[in-house]
Amino acid sequence: MIRWTLHLWALVALLMWAVGTWPTTASASSAKPGLGPRCAVMSSANTALSGFSATSRPVVLVHGWDGSASKMMPIASALESLPVTPYLFDYQAHNTTWPAKPVIASCLATYIDAVSAGYKRAGGDGKIIIVAHSMGGLATLFSSNAEYAATPDGQVLGGVVTVDTPYLGSPFGNQAVSRGFEALPLVGGAHPTSLFFAPAGSDASVCLASHAPPSNVLPNGCALAPYLPPGVPLTELAGDMTVKRTLFGIPLYSVDLGTDGPVPVASAQGYVASGANGRDPNRREITPVTIPCTVDFDQIASIAAAQGFIQGGGKGLFAGLTDLLSPGIFADSNALGQLQSGRLGRELDAFLAAAYLGAPCSHGGMLTDPASLHAIVGAVKGDLARLSPTVPRESQRPQLLATGSEYSCALLMGGRVDCWGGNGGGQLGSGGDYNTFNGPCAHQDCSLTPVTAKGLSGAVSISGGFQAVCALLSSGGVDCWGASSGYGGAGGVDGSSVPVAVPGLSRVSAISAGYNHSCALVVGGTARCWGDNTFGELGDSSETGSEQPVAVEGLSGATAISAGTQHTCALVSGGRVVCWGSGAYADGTDRISAVPVTLAGLSGVRAIAAGANSCALLADGTVDCWSEDTAPLAVPGIVGATAVSAGYDGHDCALLAGGRVDCWGPNSDGQLGNHTNSDSNAPVAVSGLSGATAISAGPYHTCALLASGRVDCWGANSDGQLGNHATSESNTPVAVTGLP
């Protein structure tokens, strides 16, 4: 069987030449024209904003240019097996308008925000999934524009599935093409090309012009669709029609059209290259899915006759089909010859149009084709798996925090971990190639809003190291992710962008990730550490690093452990503190000990924190701190402390009774949170913060968990570690967006 490949792009170019409408070069239009006012009137055909449930995630369905909300009902029905609630968005009254216009983009943004808010009120996390057909996918991109979206993007979109969306335009969407087709004779009183593109004179018929990276040139007045917000996963479905010809049941040839009719596969899966500069600057998962189908030539002929494409005397665009239907073994030789030569003719016109009407994976058929519906359901399932379970938002609230080099993490109720900020070592745990340097950050991959650590469940505690994060599981095991295993990550694994089990650990009761090493406290009071050991911080009486956990020599009766920059400390029974590594003796020298030594002058200790310095919370609510070359000293003015945290840059913070937070030390990036950037040796109150229940001091930034469940951060923010969808530092607390 001879297999021919046909690309509509070339055929339409020939058609433009034939009708004398070959276009002049269009002007670039990467800049957005004035988008105009917000949505004034919503369609009455939209699904009512009711029926929200914390246990059923909303899915907004957006139809294409030639449809209405009702055309998305087969998809809504197919989703009934999932824990989702469909909401239909309708713009039929404006469905020939380019979706950048407010009557579409602003109304869709308003509707999405309202659905998200309703889901939140019902106890959900506010994140929704969108399934969009054809130009509805472009409407979704435009609706995420900050000019329209009232809610920060990271809080709303949990996944997008597009079906035959013309990211790179359509060969039937060029201004010159539209005018050329207008000159063609009518068939049954209408232009047959209405099958393929918006009506003549509409801006959709102009702006759907095909374009290609890196310039992505569109006609004047046509705005390129923006890229989706960072981290939003995308599934691109594309229909791919093949026409087969048989003779007495014997295959003669098949023609792979490489398109669903109006939208080529390359365009429907062309999201990455579709925007300004032809490159998506944001990190995300993209899954292209092709839905192939085959239609028999005899079926095409039957459909064409039923649609009235054949008229007496062979008139009209589809008159050539008369030849195709005439008797004879090689009745379609004209069309086949045109395929071979690349010469467009009437027979081939009829061939394409009838194939479009008969193929189940055609542009319109994808809304009802079982294979397409199955793929859509599968894509939504994937988005649901990436998102938190549909359980009440109250039961997903953050309960613990961890901070490290340019990133932050929150442990949520239910055992999920969300992280945000820099991802240069894979410390966000979200997977993918973290060496691609995607996203808005200058020197590393990053996410400005929280992303979920993949495959992790049952976490009961977390700890952040320099570029590695570890989670204690309810099973007593430990999962870590991030930088190289020899430097505090998962033992035996040379860096991992997703959580992996640390080998050889069980019955673990506490964990701590340090600057370049990590430690686990084991039930019974012993400990095991792994990573860098230049200064004896593993405590195994050597200075040799280990990718596998090694036992801390001579340690027993330990109740807490904390790994710092070049040392480790443990709280042991009786309120004593032992340390090992650089400055372990805390006696005013920087002597090294590769085994635990008891710190003199400390007793009645309730909690410890090791960073660049080390601090001890005493039973009376005061705090003593020390460094490599200073002995423990009381921090002046700290009374009633309930927790303490030590940063890797030398700044420390204490949580006080009543929910106030005081910090002291370096303040070059505003990490003390007192509305200045001046260092302070004495504790200063964090401005505007109250009701804190937990704190975590990282290198150059700090985060606090509030009683309301909100997380506030302050300090450095070059890689989005404050989680407020920005990269500018803040010397006062800002709320993390996108957490439940």
N, C-alpha and C positions, 0 to 999 in steps of 0.2 A: 504494500500500500504506500503510495506516495503521500507524504505529509507536507502541506504547504502552510507557511506562516504569513498571515496578513496583518498589517498594522494600519488602522484607520487614519493615523496621522498622515501617512503618505497619500492615501486615497483622497482625503479631504483637500490636501494641497493641490492635487490634480483637478479636483472639482472646482476649486477657486479659480484655477487657471482657465478651465473650460468656460466658466461664466463671466470671465473678465473681471474678477473682483480680487485679484491677488493684492494683499494688504501692503501698505507702506509700513515702515518700521514704527512700531508703537513706542510711545515714550515710557520710560521707567516710572513705576508707581509704587515704590517701597514705602513712601511716606503716606501716613493716613490722612485723608481729607477730613474736614470737620465732621465729627461723628454726630454732632447735633444733640438735641435734648434727650432726656430719659424717656422711657416708655410712658405714653399717655393713656392708652386704652388697651386692656388685655382682651384676647379673644374669649368669647363665651364658650367656645368649644374646648378650651383647656379643661383638664380634669380638675375638679374642685379641690381646694387645698384642705382636705379633711382625711380622716381614716389613718392618721399616722400612728405608728406603733414602734416602740423601742426594739421589738423583736423582728421587724420587717424593714429592711433597708429600701429606701425609695430608688426607683429607676425612672429617669425622665426620658421619654421617647420623643424624638424630634424628626418630623417627616422631611421629605425632599421638596425641590422647587415645584414639581408637577403634582404634588399630592396634598393630602390633608391629614389631620390627626387620625382619622379613622383608618387610613391605610397602614398604620402601625399596629393595629389590633392583632394581627396574626403573631407578631412578636410578643405583645402583651400576654396572649394566650399561651405561647410557648414557655414563658417565664413563670407560669403558675406553679411549677414544681419546686421553685426556689423560694427562700425566705425573703422575698422582695415584694414591693407594692409599686405597680406601674403608674406613672403620671404622664398623660399625653399633653404635649405642647403644640399648639396650633398657630400657624401663621398663613393660612390659606388665602386670606384677603390680600396678602403681600408676597405671595410665593414666587413672583417673577421679579422681585426686588433683590438686589445684591445684599447679602446678609450683614454687611458692615453697617447698613443703615439702621437708625434707632428703632424703626418700626419692627425690626426683627431682633437685632443684637441686644438692644436695651430691654425689650420685652422678655426675651429669653433669660437674660441675666436676672431680671426682677423675679421671674417665675422660679428659676433655680434657687435664688436666695430665699424665696418664700418657702419652697419645699424643704430646704435645709433647715430653716428656722423651725418649721413645723415638726420635723423629725427630732430636732434638739428638744423642743418643748415636751415631746413624748418620752424623752429620756435617752434618745439615741445620740451618737457622736456628731451628727450633723453632716456627715459625708455621704454623698449620693453618687450613683453611677448613671452615665448618660449613654444611650444607644441612639445613634443618629444615622439617617439614610440620606445619601446623595448630598445636596447642598446643605442639609441640616447639620452635617459634620462641620462645614465651614462656619455656619451660624454658631455652633458651639465654641469654636475658636474665637470668633469675634466677641461672643458674650463674656469671655473670660477677661476681656480688656478692663483694666482698672477703672476706666471712665464709666463703665456700666456696672461692674460687679460691686455691690455694697459690702459684701463679706469678703475678707481676705481669701484668695484663691485656695490656699493650702487647707482651709477649713471646710471646703465645699466639695471639690471634685475628688472622688475616690477611684475613678476609672472611667475611661471613655472607649466606646466601641463604635466604629464607623463602618458603614456598609456602602460601598461604591461611591465614596466621597471623592470629588474631582480635585484633589490637592494640587495637581499640576495642570488643572484645567481640562477642557474637552475640545477635541478637534471640531466639534459643532458649536463651540461657544465663542468664536472670534467675531468681532464686529463685521469684518469683511465677509466672513463665511455667512453670517446671518443675512446680510444684504443679498448675497449671491443666491441663497436659498429662496429668498422672497421673490426672486425673479422667475422661479420655476413654476410650471403650470400646476393648477390645482388638481387634486384627485378627490372626487366626491365632495367638492366644495371646500376643501381644506388643504393646507400645505402638509404633505406626508411627513415632512421633516419635523412636525410638531411631536413626533415620537421621540426626538432626540434632544431638543433644547427648548429654552423658554421662548415665548412668543416674540415676534419681530417688534423691535422698538423698546423692549425691556432692557434694563441695565444688566440683568442676569445674562442675557444673550450676548452682551458685550464683554462683561467681566469674567465669564467662564472661558476666556481665551486660554489656549494652551501656553505654558511657559516652562522654562527650564533654568536650573541653577547654573552659575551663581548669581546671574543678574536678575532672573525671575521678572522679566518685563511684562507689564500689563498695560492695556490701553489707558489713556488719561482718565482720571476720575475713579479708577478702580483700585481699591485698597487691597494689598496682600493680607491674607489672614495671619494673625499673630500666632506664635507657638503657645502651647498649653503651659500652665503653671508648672514649676519644677516638681518633679517626682510623680506626676500624674501618669499612670500607665495607659498605654494606647494599644488597642487591637484594630488592625486595618483589614477588613474583609473586601475581597475583590472577586467579581464574577468573571469567568473566562469561558467564552463560548467556542465550541468546535462543531463544525458541520461535516457530516460524513455522507458519502455517496456510495450506494451499493447497486449492483446489477444482479438480479435473481439471487439475492442473498450473498453475493460475492463482493467484498469491499473493493472499491475502486480507488478512492482517495479520501482524505479528511483535511479540513481547512481549520487550523487553529487561528481564530480571529484575534486573540490576545486582548479581548475587550468584553464588556457586558453590553455593548451597543454604543452608547454615548461616552462611556468612561473607560479608557484603556486600563489594564491591570497596573501598568507603571504609574499611572496617575492616582489610582485608588490606593496604592501602597507607596505613595510619594511624599508622605508627610514630612520626613526628615529634611528633604531638599526644597520644601515648598515656600519657605518664608524668606525674609530679608537675609541676604548673603548666602542663602541656600544651606544653612546649617543651624540646627536647633541648639541653642546655647545651654539648654537645661537637661539635667540628667533624668532619664525615665526608662522604663521598660517598653519596648515596642515589639508587637507580635504581628507580623503579616500572615494572613490566611487567604489562600486562593481556593475558590469554590468552582471547580471545573464542571462542565456539563456538555453533553453531546446531543445534537438534534439531527434527525435524518432529513435528507434533501426532499424526499417525497412529502414529509410532513410540512416542510417549508412551502412547497407548491400548494398544498391543500389550504394552509392558513392564508396564503396570499390571495387565493381565489375567494375564500370566505370573507376577507376584509375588503374586497372590491378593488384590489390593486390592478386587476385586469379589466380594461374597458374596451368597448367595441372600437375597432380600427387601430388598436394599439396606441392609444393616446396616454399622455401623462408620464410622470417619472418612472412608473413601474410597468410601462408598456412592454419593455423588453422581457418581462416574465412570460408573455405569450409564447415566446420562443422556447423558454424553459419548460413550458407545459406541453409543448407539441410532442406528438409521438416520435419514438425513435430512441435507439440505444444511446446515442450521443447528443441528445437534445440540448444538454447544458454545456456543449462544447464552447460556446461563445463566452459564457461566464468563466469557465475553466481557463480559457485562453487569456482572458483579461487578468486572471490571478497570476498566470505564469509570466505575463509581460509587464504587470504592474500598471496596465492601462485601464483607467476607469471607464466603464460604459453602462448603458442602461440595464443590461442583464445583471451586471455586478451590483448596481444600485438595488435592484429588486432582491437579489440574493441576500444582501446585508439587512435590508428592512424586514424581510420575512423571517430571517434567522433571529432577529431581535424579538419578534413577536412569538416565536416558537420555542426559544431556549429557556429552560427553567432557571438558569443562572443569569438571565438577562437583567438589565438595570431594574426593571419593575418586578421581574420574577423572583428576585432575591428576597423580597418581603414575604413570600409564601413558600419558597422552595424548601423542602424538608432538610436538605443538606445545609443550606444557609441558616435556617432556624436552629439546627443542632449546633452549628459553629457559634452562633450568637449566644445561645444558652451556655456553651462551654466557656466563652470569653467572660460572661458575667460571673460564672462560677469562679473563674480565676481571680477576678477582682474581689469577690466576696472573701476568698481565701486570703488575699493580701491584706484585707481590712480586718479590723477587730470583729469578733463575733457580734451578731446583732443581739446584744444584751443591754439592759438599761445602762445609760451613761454613768449613773451614780456608782455602779459596780465596776467601772473601768478607771476610776479616778487615780491620778498619780499618788504613790505612797512613799517612794524613796527616790533620791536623786544621785547622780554621779556626774562628775565633770573631769575633763582631761584637756589635752592640748587642742584648743580651738574647737571643741565639741562638748556637748552635754547630753545626758540621757535621763529618762524617767522610767522607773518601774511602775507599771500600772497594776491595779487590783486585777486579779485573774492571771497574773504571771506573764503578761506581755511587756516588752521593753521597746520604747520609742526613743530615737536619738536624732539629733540635729546638729548642724555645723559642719566643720571640716571632715573630709573623708579620705585624706591623703594616705592613710594606712588601712582603710577599710573599716574604721572604728564605728561607723554608723550601723554596720551589720546588715545592710539592706541588699547586699549582693551586687553583681555586675563587676565591670572592669573599673576599679577605682583609680587606675593610672591614666584614664582618658582625659582628666582635667576638664570635665564638662561643668557647666553651671556658671553662676555669676561671680564666683570667687577667682581672685587673680592667680593664685599659685597652687591650687589643689581642687579636686572634686569636692563638692559640698552640697548641702541641702539647707535652705533657709527656714524650712519648717520640718516638723518631726516626721521621720519615716520609721517603719517598724522593722526590728531585727527579725530576719527571716528564720522560720522553722523553730523558733524558740517558744517553749511553753513551760509552765510550771515554775517560773523563776520566783524566788522568795527574797532575794537580795541581789544588789549589784554594786560594783565598784569600778571606778574609772582610773586607768593609768595614763601614761603619756599619750600613746596612740593605741591602746588596747583596752577592752572592756571585758569584765568577767561577771558571770551571773551564777549565783548559787541556786541549784534546783531543789525542788521539794523532795527529789529522790536521794539527795545527799551528794550528787555529782556536781560538776562544775563545767559550764560552757564558756568559752572565751572567743573573742573575735578581734581583728585588728592587726596591728603590726607584728613583725616576725616573732615566732615562738620563743626564740632565744632572748627576747627582750620584753617579756611580760605577757605575751599572748597565749595562745593555746599550745601546750607542749607538743613537740613533735611535728607541728605544722608550720611551714614557712610562710606565715601570714595567711589570713583568711578574711574574706569580706562578708562571711556569714558565720553564725555561731557554730563551733565545733567542740566536741567533748575533750577535756583535758584528760589524758590517759593516766591511769594509776591512782585516781582519786575516788574515794567513797567515804560515806559517813562524815562528810564535811559539815561543819556547823557555822563557819564564817569565812569570808574571803576578803582580800584586799589587793588591789592592783596598784603597784608602785610605778615609779618613773620608768625603769627598765626591767622590773622584775615583779613577780606576783607571789602571793602566799595564801595558803588555805589552812584554817584551823580545823583540826579533826576532833571528833567526839572523843573525850578522854583527856583533852588538854595538850596534845602534841600538835605539831605543825609541819607542813611541807611547803617548800618554796621552789621556784624555777625562774630562769631568765639570766640576766647579767649578774656577775659575782665579782666584779673588779675590786670591790671594797669589802667583800665578805658578807654582803647583804642577804645571801641565802642561808647563812648560819650553819653550814655543814662542815665547818673547820677548814675550808679551802677557799681559794679565790678563783676557782674555775667555774665558769658559767655552765648551766645545764638546761637543755630543752625539756627535760623530764623533771617532775617534782622530786626533790630530795628532802630527806628528813632534817629538821633543825636539831642540831646536836644538843642534848642535855636539857631540852625544854619539856616541862611537864606542868600540869595544873593551869594551863593558860585558859583564859576566858574571853579574850579579845585579841585581835592582831591588826597592825596597821603598817603597810609598806610605804616608805617615803622615797626620797630621791636616790640616796645612796646608803640607806640604812633601813632597818625594820625594828619595830617595837611590839612587845606583847604585854598585856595586862595579865598578871598571874594572881592566884588566890592570895587573899590577905591585902589586896589593894596595892601590891608592889608592881613595878615596871621593870622589864628587862629589855635590852636592845642589843643589836649586833649590826656590824657594818661600820661606815665612816662616822667618827664622833660618838661611838656607842657608849662611851663612859660618861658623857655629859658632865665633864669635870673641868671645863675650861680649856681642854686640849682637843685636838682632832684625831686622837688615836683610833686606830682601826681594831676591831675584834671580829673574827670570823665565827665566833660562838656567842651565845647570849651572856650578857653581864648585867648585874643588878644596878640600877641607878640609885645612888645615895641621895638621901634627903627627900625622897618622895614616898608618901604613904597615904592610905585612904583614897586612892584613885578610883574613880567610877568609869572613866572612859579615856581613850587615847586617840590621838590623831597625828600622823606623820606626813610631812610634806618636805619642803625645803627646811623648815623648822619642825619641831615636835611639840605637842601640847598635851597636857593632862587635865581633865576635868576632875576636880576634887569633890569629896562628899559634901562640903559646905557650900558648893556652888561657885567657888572661885576657880581660876584657871592659872596653871603654871606652864610656861613655855621655855624651850631651850633650843640651841642650835649646835652645830658641830664643835664650836669653840666657846660656848657659854654654858654655864650650869643653869638648872631650872630656876626661873624667877617668876614671881607672881605678876600677872598682868594687872596693872592698876585700873581700878574703877569697875572691874567685872565682878558682879555679885548676882546670885540667883541664876547662874548659867545652867542650862539643861543639855546642851550639846556643844561640841567644838569641832572645827574643821580647819585643816592646814593646807594651804595652796603650795604648788610647786615653785611659785615665784617669790615666796617669802611673806605673802600676806596671809593673815589668819582671821577667822570669824568665830563668834560665839553666839549661840541662840540663847536668849534670856527668857525667864518666866514672863508670861504675858504676850509672847510672840514677837518681841523686838529683836533685832539683829545688830550687833556691834562688830566692826572690823577694824584692823590696824595693820600697818606695814606699808609696802610700796603701793603707789596709787597712780602710776603713769597712764593707765588706761581706764581709770575710774572704777577699779575693782573694789574700792571701799564703799562705793555707792552713796557718798555723802555730798553729791552735787559739786565736787571739786576733783581736780587731778593732782592734789598735793599729798605727798606722803605724810603719814601720821604714826608716830611711835605709840601714841595713846589711842585707845579705842574710840571710834566715832560711830554714831548711830547712822544706819542706812536710812536715807531720806524717804519718807512717805511709805515705809513698809511696816505693816502690822499683821498680827495673826499668823506669823510664821510657825511652822511645826517641824521643819527639817531644813538643813542647809548643806551646801557643798561648795567648797572653795577650789577652783581650778587654777591653772596658770593664767593670770591676768583677767579672770572673770569669776563671778560668783552667782549661784542660783539658790533660791529659797522656795520651798513648798508652803503654800498658805492653807489655812484651815478650810477655805472654800474649795480647795482642790486645784486652784490656779497655781501656776509656776511663774515666778518672776526672776529675771536674771539681769545682771548689770556688769559693765566693764568692757573689755575688748570684744570686737564683733566682726573682725575682718573676714571670717568665714561663716558667719551666720550663727555663731555659738549662743547668741542670746535668744534665738528662735523667734524673732519678731518680724521675719520676712524682710530683713534689711542687713546691711553690712557696715553700718556706722556705729561706732562705740557709743555707750551711754553711761554716764556717771551717776545715774539714778535708775531704779528698777523699771524694767519694761516687761509686759506680759508675753509669755510664750504663746504663739498662736498654733492651732491645729491639734492640741491635746484634748482628750475627752473632757 
